[in-house]
Amino acid sequence: MIMAFGETGWHWLNPPREWTADDGLSLICDPATDMWRRTHYGYTYDSAHMFGRTLPGDLKLTVTFAGDYAEQYDQAGALLRIDEHQWIKAGVEYVDGGFHLSTVVTREFSDWSVLPLGRAADRVTFTLERAGDAVTVRYGLDGDPPETLLRLAYFPPGRPVMAGAMAAAPVGKGFAVRFGEVRAEAG
């Protein structure tokens, strides 16, 4: 278990080769990493870098981050993961030369929704709040509180989840990501 963000109990799934958890969490995302399951592309990846804590039941996850996105599908953000078949990730993704708010909900098959951001944000905060059988995804940009609703999705209730930060570089050579805050609290 790793001490980070003033708490113990953090751990990696697919740790990157380079990372530090001194003052926040900084990492260099390894190339050829991703989270996706079957839909449209026909492939399955479960190799994204995930840093989190395991929590039961209802919870609130808050993640604040910035990244040096450079290549198609570079992504960073927040993650709730039951297992490789059931998870939700939400964050910023670099797609077709632009920045997008991105949410992927996976229940055996992934679905993807994006909202063009129109610009690079210096800092983005996401909250994923699990209550019963639903997860509410909200975001805030450049220091604004995460109050804007992005998605409401079904998520199986009562199952422990890994809640934390994620980053991936599916087609690029990797990129730097800095998580200033990752807070996962039972709720």
C-alpha positions in Angstrom: 0.0 0.0 0.0 1.2 3.5 -0.8 0.9 6.7 1.2 -0.4 9.6 -1.0 -2.7 12.6 -0.6 -2.4 12.3 3.2 -3.9 8.8 3.3 -2.7 5.2 3.1 -4.3 2.4 1.2 -3.5 3.5 -2.4 -2.3 1.0 -4.9 -1.6 0.7 -8.6 -3.1 -1.4 -11.3 -0.8 -1.2 -14.3 1.8 1.1 -12.8 3.7 3.3 -15.2 7.5 3.0 -15.4 8.0 6.6 -14.1 5.9 8.1 -11.3 6.2 9.9 -8.0 3.7 10.5 -5.2 5.6 13.1 -3.2 3.4 16.2 -3.6 0.4 14.9 -5.5 0.9 12.2 -8.2 3.0 12.8 -11.3 3.6 10.2 -14.0 4.8 9.7 -17.5 2.1 7.6 -19.2 3.5 4.6 -21.0 2.7 4.1 -24.7 0.2 1.5 -25.9 -2.0 1.8 -22.8 -5.8 2.1 -22.8 -9.1 1.0 -21.3 -11.7 -0.1 -23.8 -14.0 -3.2 -24.3 -15.1 -4.5 -27.7 -17.6 -1.9 -29.0 -16.9 -0.5 -32.6 -13.2 -1.2 -32.6 -13.4 -4.9 -31.8 -10.5 -4.9 -29.3 -10.2 -5.0 -25.5 -7.6 -3.2 -23.5 -7.2 -3.1 -19.7 -3.7 -1.6 -19.6 -4.4 2.0 -18.5 -2.5 3.3 -15.4 -4.9 3.3 -12.4 -4.0 4.6 -9.0 -6.7 4.3 -6.4 -8.2 2.9 -3.3 -10.8 0.1 -2.9 -14.1 1.3 -1.4 -17.4 -0.5 -0.8 -20.9 0.9 -1.6 -21.7 4.6 -2.0 -18.7 6.9 -2.5 -17.4 10.2 -3.9 -14.3 10.5 -6.0 -12.7 13.8 -6.7 -9.7 14.1 -9.1 -7.9 17.3 -10.2 -5.3 17.0 -12.9 -3.5 18.5 -15.9 -1.7 16.8 -18.7 0.7 17.5 -21.6 -1.6 15.9 -24.2 0.0 15.6 -27.6 -1.3 12.6 -29.6 -4.6 11.0 -30.6 -6.5 9.6 -27.6 -4.1 10.8 -24.9 -6.3 10.8 -21.8 -6.3 11.3 -18.1 -9.0 11.6 -15.4 -11.0 9.7 -12.8 -12.0 6.0 -12.7 -14.4 3.7 -10.9 -13.6 0.1 -11.6 -15.3 -3.1 -10.3 -13.4 -5.4 -12.6 -12.2 -5.5 -16.3 -15.9 -5.9 -17.4 -17.5 -3.0 -15.4 -16.0 0.4 -15.0 -16.5 4.1 -15.7 -13.8 6.6 -16.6 -14.2 10.3 -17.1 -11.6 12.9 -18.0 -10.0 14.9 -20.8 -9.1 13.2 -24.0 -7.2 14.6 -27.0 -9.2 13.6 -30.1 -8.8 14.7 -33.7 -6.6 17.7 -32.7 -8.8 19.0 -30.0 -9.5 18.6 -26.3 -12.7 16.8 -25.2 -14.4 16.0 -22.0 -14.8 12.2 -22.3 -16.8 9.6 -20.4 -16.7 5.8 -21.1 -19.2 3.6 -19.3 -18.4 -0.1 -19.6 -20.7 -3.0 -18.7 -19.1 -5.7 -20.8 -19.2 -3.3 -23.8 -17.8 0.2 -23.7 -19.8 3.3 -24.8 -18.1 6.6 -25.3 -19.5 10.1 -25.1 -17.5 13.3 -25.7 -18.1 17.0 -25.4 -15.7 19.3 -27.2 -13.8 21.5 -24.7 -12.6 23.9 -27.4 -9.4 24.7 -25.6 -6.8 23.3 -23.3 -7.7 23.7 -19.6 -4.9 24.4 -17.1 -6.6 22.3 -14.5 -9.7 20.1 -14.6 -11.6 18.6 -11.7 -14.0 15.7 -12.0 -16.3 14.1 -9.4 -17.8 10.7 -9.8 -20.4 10.1 -7.1 -21.9 6.7 -6.6 -25.3 6.5 -4.9 -27.1 3.2 -5.1 -27.2 2.0 -8.7 -26.0 5.3 -10.3 -22.9 7.3 -10.8 -23.2 11.1 -11.4 -20.2 12.6 -13.3 -19.6 16.3 -12.9 -16.7 18.6 -13.9 -15.2 22.0 -13.4 -12.5 23.8 -15.3 -9.5 26.0 -14.2 -10.3 26.0 -10.5 -14.1 26.1 -10.8 -15.9 23.6 -8.6 -17.0 20.4 -10.4 -20.7 21.3 -10.6 -21.5 20.9 -14.3 -23.3 17.6 -15.0 -21.7 15.5 -17.8 -23.3 12.1 -17.3 -25.6 10.0 -15.2 -25.0 6.2 -15.7 -26.1 3.0 -14.2 -23.4 1.2 -12.1 -23.9 -2.1 -10.3 -24.7 -1.3 -6.6 -23.1 -2.8 -3.5 -19.9 -4.0 -5.2 -16.5 -2.8 -4.0 -14.7 -0.5 -6.5 -11.2 0.8 -7.2 -11.7 4.6 -7.1 -8.9 6.9 -8.3 -6.9 8.4 -11.1 -6.3 7.0 -14.5 -4.2 7.9 -17.6 -3.5 6.2 -20.9 -1.7 6.8 -24.3 -3.3 4.4 -26.7 -1.5 5.4 -29.9 1.2 7.9 -28.8 4.6 7.7 -27.3 3.3 8.7 -23.8 2.8 12.0 -22.0 3.2 13.6 -18.6 0.2 13.9 -16.2 0.0 15.6 -12.9 -2.8 14.9 -10.4 -2.9 17.6 -7.7 -5.8 16.0 -5.9 -7.2 12.5 -5.7 -9.8 12.0 -3.0 -11.8 8.8 -2.6 -14.3 8.8 0.3 -16.9 6.3 1.3 -20.3 8.1 1.4 
